[in-house]
Amino acid sequence: MRLLVVTAVDAERDAIDLPDVVAAGIGPAESAAATSAALAGGSYDLVISAGIAGGFAPLRAGDVAVASTIAFADLGTETASGFEALSPATAQYEVAPQLAVELADRTGGHLGTIVTVATVTGTAATADDLVGRYPDVVAEAMEGAGVAAAATRHGVAFAEVRAISNAVGPRDRASWRIEDALAALGPAVEAAARGWQA
């Protein structure tokens, strides 16, 4: 059972001690393109989008989030009454339930929706809006939906595992714990990979 892990940046890739880990670049377009290219060039059974992320309460720096759903939270329409998401068929990817639970068990992670955004949240109002739209949201990142879209096109199972570096909301870089998140990321993804490595 062969596993592909897709991160955004080199620091995330280097934190994970597994054979097939690629740093795709930042954002959903980069992650979709790189994932599709990797899947076209190899035979894989599972793709995991992995990296550090912003977390929603009660998650804190160093905690692990595992997606039950990957939601492309930016994909929609702005209206006078607020944001309207497109249909779940185009803006939401459901991780296979047994796989999601299994990965949460293996990693000790918090299971819930991980939102993909192209613009990182920087205000309490936007964070509150995301919680209102996705009541079980655990983390915010920028690549998961791109990875899931590419995997879906190639008929490959997908998942998302994130280590929390900061709280989603007003940007306070002094409070970010990137090193703590990277230290948690490697063991979490390596635990998730058990049974999937060829």
VOLO-84302 format. One record per atom (N, C-alpha, C): residue number from 0; residue in three letters; x, y, z. Coordinates in steps of 0.02 Angstrom, whole numbers. Layout:
VOLO-84302
+-----+-----+--------+--------+--------+
:   n : res :     px :     py :     pz :
+-----+-----+--------+--------+--------+
: NUM : ALA :      X :      Y :      Z :
...
+-----+-----+--------+--------+--------+
***
This chain:
VOLO-84302
+-----+-----+--------+--------+--------+
:   n : res :     px :     py :     pz :
+-----+-----+--------+--------+--------+
:   0 : MET :     43 :    -59 :      0 :
:   0 : MET :      0 :      0 :      0 :
:   0 : MET :     45 :     62 :      0 :
:   1 : ARG :     44 :     98 :    -54 :
:   1 : ARG :     92 :    153 :    -62 :
:   1 : ARG :     60 :    220 :    -44 :
:   2 : LEU :     98 :    260 :     -7 :
:   2 : LEU :     74 :    323 :     20 :
:   2 : LEU :    113 :    381 :    -10 :
:   3 : LEU :     77 :    434 :    -29 :
:   3 : LEU :    106 :    498 :    -49 :
:   3 : LEU :     86 :    550 :      2 :
:   4 : VAL :    135 :    587 :     27 :
:   4 : VAL :    122 :    642 :     74 :
:   4 : VAL :    138 :    708 :     38 :
:   5 : VAL :     92 :    755 :     40 :
:   5 : VAL :    101 :    819 :      7 :
:   5 : VAL :    101 :    874 :     60 :
:   6 : THR :    156 :    911 :     63 :
:   6 : THR :    161 :    969 :    108 :
:   6 : THR :    163 :   1032 :     65 :
:   7 : ALA :    163 :   1089 :     98 :
:   7 : ALA :    169 :   1152 :     61 :
:   7 : ALA :    242 :   1172 :     52 :
:   8 : VAL :    280 :   1169 :    107 :
:   8 : VAL :    348 :   1198 :    106 :
:   8 : VAL :    400 :   1146 :    128 :
:   9 : ASP :    463 :   1163 :    115 :
:   9 : ASP :    518 :   1117 :    130 :
:   9 : ASP :    523 :   1100 :    204 :
:  10 : ALA :    510 :   1148 :    248 :
:  10 : ALA :    516 :   1135 :    320 :
:  10 : ALA :    467 :   1081 :    342 :
:  11 : GLU :    408 :   1081 :    314 :
:  11 : GLU :    359 :   1029 :    330 :
:  11 : GLU :    381 :    962 :    301 :
:  12 : ARG :    403 :    963 :    238 :
:  12 : ARG :    428 :    901 :    207 :
:  12 : ARG :    485 :    871 :    247 :
:  13 : ASP :    532 :    913 :    268 :
:  13 : ASP :    591 :    889 :    303 :
:  13 : ASP :    576 :    863 :    373 :
:  14 : ALA :    518 :    882 :    401 :
:  14 : ALA :    499 :    859 :    468 :
:  14 : ALA :    471 :    788 :    467 :
:  15 : ILE :    457 :    761 :    407 :
:  15 : ILE :    424 :    697 :    400 :
:  15 : ILE :    473 :    647 :    371 :
:  16 : ASP :    487 :    595 :    409 :
:  16 : ASP :    536 :    545 :    388 :
:  16 : ASP :    501 :    486 :    354 :
:  17 : LEU :    480 :    499 :    293 :
:  17 : LEU :    447 :    448 :    252 :
:  17 : LEU :    474 :    453 :    181 :
:  18 : PRO :    466 :    400 :    140 :
:  18 : PRO :    496 :    401 :     73 :
:  18 : PRO :    466 :    451 :     24 :
:  19 : ASP :    401 :    450 :     16 :
:  19 : ASP :    370 :    490 :    -37 :
:  19 : ASP :    335 :    552 :     -8 :
:  20 : VAL :    374 :    604 :      4 :
:  20 : VAL :    348 :    667 :     30 :
:  20 : VAL :    370 :    722 :    -17 :
:  21 : VAL :    322 :    761 :    -42 :
:  21 : VAL :    338 :    815 :    -88 :
:  21 : VAL :    314 :    881 :    -59 :
:  22 : ALA :    354 :    933 :    -69 :
:  22 : ALA :    334 :   1001 :    -52 :
:  22 : ALA :    306 :   1033 :   -115 :
:  23 : ALA :    241 :   1045 :   -115 :
:  23 : ALA :    205 :   1064 :   -176 :
:  23 : ALA :    204 :   1139 :   -188 :
:  24 : GLY :    215 :   1179 :   -135 :
:  24 : GLY :    204 :   1250 :   -140 :
:  24 : GLY :    142 :   1269 :   -101 :
:  25 : ILE :    133 :   1334 :    -91 :
:  25 : ILE :     80 :   1359 :    -47 :
:  25 : ILE :     15 :   1371 :    -86 :
:  26 : GLY :    -40 :   1349 :    -57 :
:  26 : GLY :   -106 :   1363 :    -85 :
:  26 : GLY :   -137 :   1305 :   -122 :
:  27 : PRO :   -203 :   1309 :   -133 :
:  27 : PRO :   -239 :   1253 :   -164 :
:  27 : PRO :   -220 :   1240 :   -236 :
:  28 : ALA :   -202 :   1291 :   -274 :
:  28 : ALA :   -184 :   1280 :   -345 :
:  28 : ALA :   -118 :   1242 :   -350 :
:  29 : GLU :    -68 :   1265 :   -311 :
:  29 : GLU :     -3 :   1231 :   -312 :
:  29 : GLU :     -9 :   1159 :   -288 :
:  30 : SER :    -48 :   1148 :   -235 :
:  30 : SER :    -54 :   1081 :   -208 :
:  30 : SER :    -91 :   1035 :   -256 :
:  31 : ALA :   -142 :   1060 :   -290 :
:  31 : ALA :   -178 :   1019 :   -338 :
:  31 : ALA :   -133 :   1000 :   -396 :
:  32 : ALA :    -95 :   1048 :   -422 :
:  32 : ALA :    -53 :   1035 :   -480 :
:  32 : ALA :      2 :    984 :   -462 :
:  33 : ALA :     35 :    995 :   -406 :
:  33 : ALA :     90 :    950 :   -387 :
:  33 : ALA :     64 :    880 :   -370 :
:  34 : THR :      7 :    876 :   -337 :
:  34 : THR :    -22 :    811 :   -320 :
:  34 : THR :    -41 :    774 :   -383 :
:  35 : SER :    -72 :    808 :   -430 :
:  35 : SER :    -93 :    775 :   -492 :
:  35 : SER :    -33 :    750 :   -530 :
:  36 : ALA :     20 :    790 :   -532 :
:  36 : ALA :     81 :    769 :   -568 :
:  36 : ALA :    112 :    708 :   -535 :
:  37 : ALA :    114 :    707 :   -469 :
:  37 : ALA :    143 :    649 :   -433 :
:  37 : ALA :    101 :    587 :   -444 :
:  38 : LEU :     35 :    594 :   -442 :
:  38 : LEU :     -9 :    537 :   -451 :
:  38 : LEU :     -6 :    510 :   -523 :
:  39 : ALA :      4 :    555 :   -571 :
:  39 : ALA :     10 :    533 :   -641 :
:  39 : ALA :     75 :    496 :   -653 :
:  40 : GLY :    125 :    511 :   -612 :
:  40 : GLY :    190 :    480 :   -622 :
:  40 : GLY :    204 :    420 :   -578 :
:  41 : GLY :    158 :    401 :   -536 :
:  41 : GLY :    169 :    344 :   -491 :
:  41 : GLY :    104 :    311 :   -471 :
:  42 : SER :    111 :    254 :   -438 :
:  42 : SER :     52 :    216 :   -416 :
:  42 : SER :     46 :    222 :   -340 :
:  43 : TYR :     -6 :    256 :   -318 :
:  43 : TYR :    -17 :    268 :   -246 :
:  43 : TYR :    -87 :    246 :   -226 :
:  44 : ASP :    -94 :    227 :   -162 :
:  44 : ASP :   -158 :    205 :   -136 :
:  44 : ASP :   -190 :    257 :    -90 :
:  45 : LEU :   -149 :    304 :    -65 :
:  45 : LEU :   -174 :    356 :    -19 :
:  45 : LEU :   -130 :    417 :    -26 :
:  46 : VAL :   -162 :    476 :    -25 :
:  46 : VAL :   -126 :    540 :    -23 :
:  46 : VAL :   -146 :    576 :     41 :
:  47 : ILE :    -97 :    598 :     80 :
:  47 : ILE :   -110 :    638 :    140 :
:  47 : ILE :    -84 :    708 :    129 :
:  48 : SER :   -127 :    757 :    136 :
:  48 : SER :   -107 :    827 :    140 :
:  48 : SER :    -85 :    839 :    212 :
:  49 : ALA :    -23 :    862 :    220 :
:  49 : ALA :      6 :    868 :    288 :
:  49 : ALA :     44 :    933 :    295 :
:  50 : GLY :     45 :    958 :    355 :
:  50 : GLY :     83 :   1019 :    369 :
:  50 : GLY :     61 :   1050 :    434 :
:  51 : ILE :     84 :   1111 :    445 :
:  51 : ILE :     61 :   1148 :    504 :
:  51 : ILE :     -1 :   1189 :    485 :
:  52 : ALA :    -37 :   1212 :    536 :
:  52 : ALA :   -101 :   1245 :    523 :
:  52 : ALA :   -120 :   1289 :    582 :
:  53 : GLY :   -168 :   1332 :    569 :
:  53 : GLY :   -201 :   1368 :    623 :
:  53 : GLY :   -254 :   1322 :    653 :
:  54 : GLY :   -263 :   1328 :    719 :
:  54 : GLY :   -311 :   1285 :    753 :
:  54 : GLY :   -369 :   1325 :    783 :
:  55 : PHE :   -425 :   1291 :    789 :
:  55 : PHE :   -484 :   1319 :    822 :
:  55 : PHE :   -489 :   1287 :    892 :
:  56 : ALA :   -515 :   1326 :    939 :
:  56 : ALA :   -523 :   1301 :   1008 :
:  56 : ALA :   -562 :   1235 :   1007 :
:  57 : PRO :   -541 :   1187 :   1048 :
:  57 : PRO :   -492 :   1192 :   1102 :
:  57 : PRO :   -421 :   1174 :   1083 :
:  58 : LEU :   -406 :   1166 :   1017 :
:  58 : LEU :   -339 :   1146 :    997 :
:  58 : LEU :   -288 :   1200 :   1012 :
:  59 : ARG :   -228 :   1178 :   1032 :
:  59 : ARG :   -173 :   1224 :   1047 :
:  59 : ARG :   -111 :   1203 :   1008 :
:  60 : ALA :    -61 :   1245 :   1011 :
:  60 : ALA :      2 :   1231 :    975 :
:  60 : ALA :     28 :   1162 :    995 :
:  61 : GLY :     47 :   1123 :    944 :
:  61 : GLY :     72 :   1056 :    954 :
:  61 : GLY :     19 :   1002 :    951 :
:  62 : ASP :    -45 :   1021 :    954 :
:  62 : ASP :    -98 :    972 :    946 :
:  62 : ASP :   -103 :    951 :    872 :
:  63 : VAL :   -136 :    895 :    861 :
:  63 : VAL :   -144 :    868 :    793 :
:  63 : VAL :   -217 :    869 :    774 :
:  64 : ALA :   -231 :    890 :    712 :
:  64 : ALA :   -298 :    889 :    684 :
:  64 : ALA :   -300 :    840 :    626 :
:  65 : VAL :   -354 :    802 :    622 :
:  65 : VAL :   -364 :    754 :    568 :
:  65 : VAL :   -432 :    769 :    536 :
:  66 : ALA :   -433 :    772 :    470 :
:  66 : ALA :   -495 :    791 :    435 :
:  66 : ALA :   -543 :    733 :    428 :
:  67 : SER :   -606 :    746 :    447 :
:  67 : SER :   -661 :    702 :    427 :
:  67 : SER :   -690 :    730 :    362 :
:  68 : THR :   -687 :    796 :    356 :
:  68 : THR :   -708 :    832 :    295 :
:  68 : THR :   -655 :    884 :    280 :
:  69 : ILE :   -641 :    893 :    215 :
:  69 : ILE :   -598 :    947 :    192 :
:  69 : ILE :   -643 :    995 :    153 :
:  70 : ALA :   -649 :   1056 :    179 :
:  70 : ALA :   -695 :   1104 :    148 :
:  70 : ALA :   -657 :   1163 :    118 :
:  71 : PHE :   -670 :   1178 :     56 :
:  71 : PHE :   -639 :   1235 :     22 :
:  71 : PHE :   -680 :   1296 :     41 :
:  72 : ALA :   -662 :   1328 :     96 :
:  72 : ALA :   -704 :   1379 :    127 :
:  72 : ALA :   -707 :   1444 :     88 :
:  73 : ASP :   -660 :   1456 :     43 :
:  73 : ASP :   -660 :   1517 :      3 :
:  73 : ASP :   -700 :   1510 :    -61 :
:  74 : LEU :   -719 :   1450 :    -79 :
:  74 : LEU :   -751 :   1439 :   -144 :
:  74 : LEU :   -826 :   1451 :   -137 :
:  75 : GLY :   -848 :   1508 :   -163 :
:  75 : GLY :   -919 :   1525 :   -156 :
:  75 : GLY :   -934 :   1593 :   -186 :
:  76 : THR :   -986 :   1625 :   -160 :
:  76 : THR :  -1010 :   1688 :   -185 :
:  76 : THR :  -1020 :   1737 :   -128 :
:  77 : GLU :   -998 :   1799 :   -138 :
:  77 : GLU :  -1011 :   1851 :    -89 :
:  77 : GLU :  -1078 :   1883 :   -105 :
:  78 : THR :  -1122 :   1886 :    -57 :
:  78 : THR :  -1188 :   1915 :    -67 :
:  78 : THR :  -1200 :   1970 :    -15 :
:  79 : ALA :  -1255 :   2006 :    -23 :
:  79 : ALA :  -1271 :   2059 :     25 :
:  79 : ALA :  -1281 :   2031 :     95 :
:  80 : SER :  -1303 :   1969 :    100 :
:  80 : SER :  -1315 :   1939 :    165 :
:  80 : SER :  -1256 :   1898 :    191 :
:  81 : GLY :  -1201 :   1897 :    153 :
:  81 : GLY :  -1142 :   1862 :    176 :
:  81 : GLY :  -1117 :   1811 :    125 :
:  82 : PHE :  -1071 :   1769 :    146 :
:  82 : PHE :  -1040 :   1719 :    102 :
:  82 : PHE :  -1087 :   1660 :     92 :
:  83 : GLU :  -1091 :   1637 :     30 :
:  83 : GLU :  -1128 :   1576 :     14 :
:  83 : GLU :  -1082 :   1527 :    -19 :
:  84 : ALA :  -1073 :   1469 :     12 :
:  84 : ALA :  -1030 :   1417 :    -16 :
:  84 : ALA :  -1064 :   1387 :    -77 :
:  85 : LEU :  -1023 :   1361 :   -123 :
:  85 : LEU :  -1050 :   1323 :   -178 :
:  85 : LEU :  -1074 :   1256 :   -152 :
:  86 : SER :  -1101 :   1215 :   -196 :
:  86 : SER :  -1129 :   1152 :   -174 :
:  86 : SER :  -1073 :   1108 :   -145 :
:  87 : PRO :  -1090 :   1065 :    -97 :
:  87 : PRO :  -1040 :   1020 :    -68 :
:  87 : PRO :  -1002 :    979 :   -121 :
:  88 : ALA :  -1033 :    966 :   -178 :
:  88 : ALA :  -1000 :    927 :   -230 :
:  88 : ALA :   -937 :    961 :   -256 :
:  89 : THR :   -935 :   1028 :   -253 :
:  89 : THR :   -877 :   1064 :   -279 :
:  89 : THR :   -835 :   1096 :   -225 :
:  90 : ALA :   -861 :   1102 :   -165 :
:  90 : ALA :   -824 :   1138 :   -113 :
:  90 : ALA :   -809 :   1096 :    -51 :
:  91 : GLN :   -825 :   1032 :    -53 :
:  91 : GLN :   -817 :    991 :      7 :
:  91 : GLN :   -797 :    920 :    -13 :
:  92 : TYR :   -748 :    894 :     24 :
:  92 : TYR :   -723 :    827 :     10 :
:  92 : TYR :   -727 :    787 :     74 :
:  93 : GLU :   -763 :    731 :     72 :
:  93 : GLU :   -772 :    689 :    131 :
:  93 : GLU :   -717 :    636 :    133 :
:  94 : VAL :   -679 :    634 :    186 :
:  94 : VAL :   -630 :    581 :    195 :
:  94 : VAL :   -668 :    518 :    212 :
:  95 : ALA :   -647 :    461 :    185 :
:  95 : ALA :   -680 :    398 :    200 :
:  95 : ALA :   -685 :    391 :    276 :
:  96 : PRO :   -745 :    382 :    304 :
:  96 : PRO :   -754 :    384 :    377 :
:  96 : PRO :   -708 :    337 :    416 :
:  97 : GLN :   -701 :    274 :    393 :
:  97 : GLN :   -659 :    227 :    429 :
:  97 : GLN :   -587 :    251 :    428 :
:  98 : LEU :   -564 :    277 :    372 :
:  98 : LEU :   -496 :    303 :    366 :
:  98 : LEU :   -485 :    362 :    413 :
:  99 : ALA :   -532 :    408 :    414 :
:  99 : ALA :   -526 :    468 :    457 :
:  99 : ALA :   -520 :    448 :    530 :
: 100 : VAL :   -563 :    402 :    552 :
: 100 : VAL :   -562 :    380 :    622 :
: 100 : VAL :   -497 :    344 :    637 :
: 101 : GLU :   -475 :    302 :    591 :
: 101 : GLU :   -413 :    264 :    600 :
: 101 : GLU :   -354 :    312 :    608 :
: 102 : LEU :   -350 :    363 :    566 :
: 102 : LEU :   -295 :    410 :    570 :
: 102 : LEU :   -297 :    452 :    633 :
: 103 : ALA :   -357 :    470 :    655 :
: 103 : ALA :   -364 :    506 :    718 :
: 103 : ALA :   -340 :    463 :    776 :
: 104 : ASP :   -358 :    399 :    775 :
: 104 : ASP :   -336 :    353 :    827 :
: 104 : ASP :   -260 :    345 :    827 :
: 105 : ARG :   -231 :    336 :    768 :
: 105 : ARG :   -159 :    326 :    763 :
: 105 : ARG :   -119 :    387 :    786 :
: 106 : THR :   -144 :    446 :    771 :
: 106 : THR :   -107 :    508 :    784 :
: 106 : THR :   -125 :    540 :    851 :
: 107 : GLY :   -180 :    517 :    882 :
: 107 : GLY :   -206 :    552 :    941 :
: 107 : GLY :   -235 :    619 :    922 :
: 108 : GLY :   -256 :    626 :    859 :
: 108 : GLY :   -279 :    690 :    833 :
: 108 : GLY :   -352 :    704 :    847 :
: 109 : HIS :   -370 :    767 :    841 :
: 109 : HIS :   -438 :    791 :    848 :
: 109 : HIS :   -472 :    787 :    779 :
: 110 : LEU :   -527 :    750 :    775 :
: 110 : LEU :   -561 :    738 :    712 :
: 110 : LEU :   -614 :    792 :    699 :
: 111 : GLY :   -615 :    818 :    638 :
: 111 : GLY :   -666 :    867 :    621 :
: 111 : GLY :   -651 :    896 :    552 :
: 112 : THR :   -686 :    949 :    534 :
: 112 : THR :   -675 :    982 :    470 :
: 112 : THR :   -610 :   1022 :    472 :
: 113 : ILE :   -570 :   1014 :    420 :
: 113 : ILE :   -514 :   1059 :    409 :
: 113 : ILE :   -531 :   1101 :    348 :
: 114 : VAL :   -531 :   1167 :    357 :
: 114 : VAL :   -548 :   1211 :    303 :
: 114 : VAL :   -486 :   1231 :    264 :
: 115 : THR :   -494 :   1234 :    198 :
: 115 : THR :   -442 :   1259 :    153 :
: 115 : THR :   -461 :   1330 :    134 :
: 116 : VAL :   -414 :   1376 :    141 :
: 116 : VAL :   -425 :   1445 :    121 :
: 116 : VAL :   -368 :   1468 :     76 :
: 117 : ALA :   -384 :   1514 :     31 :
: 117 : ALA :   -332 :   1545 :    -10 :
: 117 : ALA :   -308 :   1610 :     23 :
: 118 : THR :   -348 :   1636 :     69 :
: 118 : THR :   -329 :   1695 :    107 :
: 118 : THR :   -333 :   1676 :    181 :
: 119 : VAL :   -276 :   1680 :    215 :
: 119 : VAL :   -273 :   1659 :    285 :
: 119 : VAL :   -316 :   1706 :    328 :
: 120 : THR :   -353 :   1676 :    374 :
: 120 : THR :   -396 :   1716 :    419 :
: 120 : THR :   -353 :   1761 :    463 :
: 121 : GLY :   -375 :   1824 :    470 :
: 121 : GLY :   -337 :   1871 :    510 :
: 121 : GLY :   -379 :   1912 :    558 :
: 122 : THR :   -444 :   1895 :    564 :
: 122 : THR :   -487 :   1931 :    610 :
: 122 : THR :   -530 :   1882 :    650 :
: 123 : ALA :   -552 :   1905 :    708 :
: 123 : ALA :   -597 :   1865 :    748 :
: 123 : ALA :   -664 :   1855 :    713 :
: 124 : ALA :   -687 :   1906 :    676 :
: 124 : ALA :   -751 :   1900 :    641 :
: 124 : ALA :   -750 :   1845 :    589 :
: 125 : THR :   -695 :   1840 :    551 :
: 125 : THR :   -690 :   1787 :    501 :
: 125 : THR :   -684 :   1719 :    534 :
: 126 : ALA :   -646 :   1715 :    588 :
: 126 : ALA :   -641 :   1651 :    624 :
: 126 : ALA :   -709 :   1630 :    649 :
: 127 : ASP :   -747 :   1677 :    677 :
: 127 : ASP :   -815 :   1661 :    701 :
: 127 : ASP :   -860 :   1638 :    644 :
: 128 : ASP :   -853 :   1670 :    586 :
: 128 : ASP :   -893 :   1651 :    529 :
: 128 : ASP :   -878 :   1579 :    508 :
: 129 : LEU :   -814 :   1560 :    508 :
: 129 : LEU :   -796 :   1492 :    490 :
: 129 : LEU :   -825 :   1441 :    540 :
: 130 : VAL :   -823 :   1458 :    604 :
: 130 : VAL :   -852 :   1413 :    654 :
: 130 : VAL :   -928 :   1408 :    644 :
: 131 : GLY :   -959 :   1463 :    625 :
: 131 : GLY :  -1031 :   1461 :    612 :
: 131 : GLY :  -1048 :   1418 :    552 :
: 132 : ARG :  -1007 :   1420 :    501 :
: 132 : ARG :  -1019 :   1381 :    440 :
: 132 : ARG :   -998 :   1308 :    447 :
: 133 : TYR :   -947 :   1296 :    489 :
: 133 : TYR :   -922 :   1228 :    499 :
: 133 : TYR :   -915 :   1215 :    574 :
: 134 : PRO :   -969 :   1196 :    607 :
: 134 : PRO :   -969 :   1191 :    680 :
: 134 : PRO :   -917 :   1143 :    709 :
: 135 : ASP :   -895 :   1094 :    670 :
: 135 : ASP :   -846 :   1046 :    695 :
: 135 : ASP :   -775 :   1062 :    671 :
: 136 : VAL :   -764 :   1124 :    648 :
: 136 : VAL :   -699 :   1142 :    619 :
: 136 : VAL :   -644 :   1137 :    672 :
: 137 : VAL :   -587 :   1107 :    651 :
: 137 : VAL :   -531 :   1099 :    697 :
: 137 : VAL :   -470 :   1137 :    675 :
: 138 : ALA :   -463 :   1150 :    609 :
: 138 : ALA :   -402 :   1182 :    585 :
: 138 : ALA :   -415 :   1218 :    519 :
: 139 : GLU :   -370 :   1265 :    504 :
: 139 : GLU :   -371 :   1302 :    441 :
: 139 : GLU :   -302 :   1296 :    409 :
: 140 : ALA :   -302 :   1277 :    345 :
: 140 : ALA :   -240 :   1272 :    307 :
: 140 : ALA :   -254 :   1296 :    236 :
: 141 : MET :   -205 :   1287 :    191 :
: 141 : MET :   -213 :   1315 :    124 :
: 141 : MET :   -208 :   1264 :     67 :
: 142 : GLU :   -199 :   1201 :     84 :
: 142 : GLU :   -185 :   1152 :     30 :
: 142 : GLU :   -232 :   1092 :     26 :
: 143 : GLY :   -267 :   1076 :     79 :
: 143 : GLY :   -303 :   1012 :     81 :
: 143 : GLY :   -352 :   1001 :     25 :
: 144 : ALA :   -391 :   1052 :      8 :
: 144 : ALA :   -441 :   1043 :    -45 :
: 144 : ALA :   -409 :   1032 :   -113 :
: 145 : GLY :   -351 :   1063 :   -124 :
: 145 : GLY :   -315 :   1051 :   -187 :
: 145 : GLY :   -291 :    979 :   -192 :
: 146 : VAL :   -264 :    953 :   -137 :
: 146 : VAL :   -242 :    884 :   -136 :
: 146 : VAL :   -301 :    837 :   -145 :
: 147 : ALA :   -356 :    851 :   -110 :
: 147 : ALA :   -415 :    808 :   -115 :
: 147 : ALA :   -445 :    809 :   -185 :
: 148 : ALA :   -445 :    868 :   -217 :
: 148 : ALA :   -472 :    873 :   -285 :
: 148 : ALA :   -431 :    831 :   -334 :
: 149 : ALA :   -365 :    836 :   -328 :
: 149 : ALA :   -321 :    797 :   -373 :
: 149 : ALA :   -329 :    722 :   -360 :
: 150 : ALA :   -330 :    703 :   -296 :
: 150 : ALA :   -338 :    632 :   -280 :
: 150 : ALA :   -404 :    605 :   -306 :
: 151 : THR :   -457 :    644 :   -299 :
: 151 : THR :   -522 :    623 :   -324 :
: 151 : THR :   -520 :    611 :   -399 :
: 152 : ARG :   -488 :    656 :   -436 :
: 152 : ARG :   -483 :    649 :   -509 :
: 152 : ARG :   -445 :    585 :   -528 :
: 153 : HIS :   -397 :    566 :   -486 :
: 153 : HIS :   -356 :    507 :   -501 :
: 153 : HIS :   -384 :    444 :   -469 :
: 154 : GLY :   -440 :    449 :   -432 :
: 154 : GLY :   -470 :    391 :   -401 :
: 154 : GLY :   -429 :    363 :   -343 :
: 155 : VAL :   -394 :    407 :   -306 :
: 155 : VAL :   -352 :    386 :   -251 :
: 155 : VAL :   -381 :    413 :   -186 :
: 156 : ALA :   -378 :    373 :   -133 :
: 156 : ALA :   -403 :    395 :    -67 :
: 156 : ALA :   -361 :    454 :    -42 :
: 157 : PHE :   -391 :    497 :     -1 :
: 157 : PHE :   -356 :    556 :     24 :
: 157 : PHE :   -373 :    567 :     97 :
: 158 : ALA :   -329 :    605 :    129 :
: 158 : ALA :   -339 :    623 :    200 :
: 158 : ALA :   -300 :    687 :    213 :
: 159 : GLU :   -309 :    715 :    272 :
: 159 : GLU :   -271 :    775 :    292 :
: 159 : GLU :   -253 :    770 :    365 :
: 160 : VAL :   -189 :    782 :    380 :
: 160 : VAL :   -164 :    781 :    449 :
: 160 : VAL :   -124 :    846 :    460 :
: 161 : ARG :   -141 :    883 :    512 :
: 161 : ARG :   -109 :    947 :    525 :
: 161 : ARG :    -87 :    952 :    598 :
: 162 : ALA :    -30 :    985 :    608 :
: 162 : ALA :     -7 :   1002 :    675 :
: 162 : ALA :    -17 :   1077 :    686 :
: 163 : ILE :    -44 :   1095 :    743 :
: 163 : ILE :    -65 :   1164 :    755 :
: 163 : ILE :     -6 :   1207 :    777 :
: 164 : SER :      0 :   1265 :    744 :
: 164 : SER :     54 :   1313 :    761 :
: 164 : SER :     28 :   1376 :    794 :
: 165 : ASN :    -36 :   1391 :    784 :
: 165 : ASN :    -64 :   1455 :    808 :
: 165 : ASN :   -140 :   1451 :    808 :
: 166 : ALA :   -171 :   1498 :    843 :
: 166 : ALA :   -244 :   1503 :    843 :
: 166 : ALA :   -267 :   1540 :    782 :
: 167 : VAL :   -323 :   1518 :    753 :
: 167 : VAL :   -353 :   1554 :    697 :
: 167 : VAL :   -387 :   1616 :    723 :
: 168 : GLY :   -374 :   1673 :    691 :
: 168 : GLY :   -403 :   1737 :    713 :
: 168 : GLY :   -354 :   1793 :    702 :
: 169 : PRO :   -357 :   1845 :    743 :
: 169 : PRO :   -310 :   1901 :    735 :
: 169 : PRO :   -238 :   1876 :    733 :
: 170 : ARG :   -200 :   1903 :    685 :
: 170 : ARG :   -131 :   1878 :    674 :
: 170 : ARG :    -84 :   1907 :    727 :
: 171 : ASP :    -60 :   1862 :    770 :
: 171 : ASP :    -13 :   1880 :    822 :
: 171 : ASP :     48 :   1834 :    814 :
: 172 : ARG :     93 :   1853 :    770 :
: 172 : ARG :    150 :   1810 :    754 :
: 172 : ARG :    193 :   1793 :    814 :
: 173 : ALA :    194 :   1837 :    864 :
: 173 : ALA :    234 :   1823 :    923 :
: 173 : ALA :    209 :   1762 :    961 :
: 174 : SER :    145 :   1744 :    951 :
: 174 : SER :    117 :   1687 :    987 :
: 174 : SER :    122 :   1622 :    947 :
: 175 : TRP :    145 :   1626 :    886 :
: 175 : TRP :    149 :   1566 :    844 :
: 175 : TRP :    203 :   1519 :    871 :
: 176 : ARG :    191 :   1455 :    867 :
: 176 : ARG :    238 :   1404 :    890 :
: 176 : ARG :    253 :   1355 :    833 :
: 177 : ILE :    287 :   1382 :    783 :
: 177 : ILE :    300 :   1343 :    723 :
: 177 : ILE :    345 :   1283 :    737 :
: 178 : GLU :    396 :   1293 :    778 :
: 178 : GLU :    441 :   1238 :    793 :
: 178 : GLU :    405 :   1182 :    831 :
: 179 : ASP :    361 :   1201 :    877 :
: 179 : ASP :    321 :   1151 :    913 :
: 179 : ASP :    277 :   1112 :    864 :
: 180 : ALA :    248 :   1148 :    816 :
: 180 : ALA :    204 :   1115 :    767 :
: 180 : ALA :    244 :   1068 :    723 :
: 181 : LEU :    302 :   1090 :    699 :
: 181 : LEU :    343 :   1046 :    657 :
: 181 : LEU :    366 :    985 :    695 :
: 182 : ALA :    382 :    994 :    760 :
: 182 : ALA :    403 :    937 :    801 :
: 182 : ALA :    347 :    886 :    810 :
: 183 : ALA :    284 :    909 :    811 :
: 183 : ALA :    227 :    864 :    817 :
: 183 : ALA :    207 :    834 :    750 :
: 184 : LEU :    222 :    869 :    696 :
: 184 : LEU :    200 :    848 :    630 :
: 184 : LEU :    230 :    781 :    608 :
: 185 : GLY :    296 :    776 :    614 :
: 185 : GLY :    330 :    715 :    592 :
: 185 : GLY :    303 :    652 :    624 :
: 186 : PRO :    303 :    648 :    691 :
: 186 : PRO :    276 :    588 :    723 :
: 186 : PRO :    204 :    573 :    705 :
: 187 : ALA :    163 :    626 :    697 :
: 187 : ALA :     92 :    616 :    681 :
: 187 : ALA :     85 :    584 :    612 :
: 188 : VAL :    119 :    612 :    563 :
: 188 : VAL :    112 :    585 :    495 :
: 188 : VAL :    143 :    516 :    490 :
: 189 : GLU :    199 :    505 :    525 :
: 189 : GLU :    230 :    439 :    524 :
: 189 : GLU :    185 :    387 :    557 :
: 190 : ALA :    149 :    407 :    610 :
: 190 : ALA :    101 :    362 :    641 :
: 190 : ALA :     43 :    348 :    593 :
: 191 : ALA :     20 :    400 :    558 :
: 191 : ALA :    -34 :    392 :    510 :
: 191 : ALA :    -14 :    345 :    453 :
: 192 : ALA :     50 :    344 :    438 :
: 192 : ALA :     74 :    304 :    380 :
: 192 : ALA :     80 :    231 :    393 :
: 193 : ARG :     77 :    209 :    455 :
: 193 : ARG :     86 :    138 :    470 :
: 193 : ARG :     36 :     96 :    431 :
: 194 : GLY :     62 :     46 :    396 :
: 194 : GLY :     18 :      4 :    357 :
: 194 : GLY :      9 :     27 :    285 :
: 195 : TRP :     32 :     88 :    270 :
: 195 : TRP :     23 :    114 :    202 :
: 195 : TRP :     88 :    114 :    163 :
: 196 : GLN :    145 :    107 :    196 :
: 196 : GLN :    208 :    110 :    160 :
: 196 : GLN :    221 :     45 :    123 :
: 197 : ALA :    243 :     53 :     62 :
: 197 : ALA :    257 :     -6 :     20 :
: 197 : ALA :    319 :    -42 :     46 :
+-----+-----+--------+--------+--------+
***
